[in-house]
Amino acid sequence: MITVMKVDKLSVSFDPDLGDAVRDAAKRAGGGLSGWLAEAAQAKLRSEALGEFLDAWEAEHGSPSDDQLATAAAELCLDVPDAPPAV
């Protein structure tokens, strides 16, 4: 069975050093350049969406306390050396 996938071809320009680094990263990941760039773009979009969500949450609920941040870091198994211990 042949699956047809719609793609949107883009032309992008990079500083030569960044272009080399991106090609090397894609090669190390064992995939193609297009796939690597698509994953990077998806990660950037998720990061921006998370930032927007957190901004809206803070606007409604206020900034999280140090205890809340420490608890979240502990639950997510994040190594945050300067965070106060969770209670």
URLIN-V530060 format. One record per helix or strand of 3 or more residues. SS is the DSSP state (helix for helix, strand for strand). FROM is the first residue (numbers start at 0). LEN is the number of residues. If there is no record, write none. Layout:
ss=SS from=FROM len=LEN
ss=SS from=FROM len=LEN
This chain:
ss=helix from=15 len=14
ss=helix from=32 len=29
ss=helix from=65 len=10
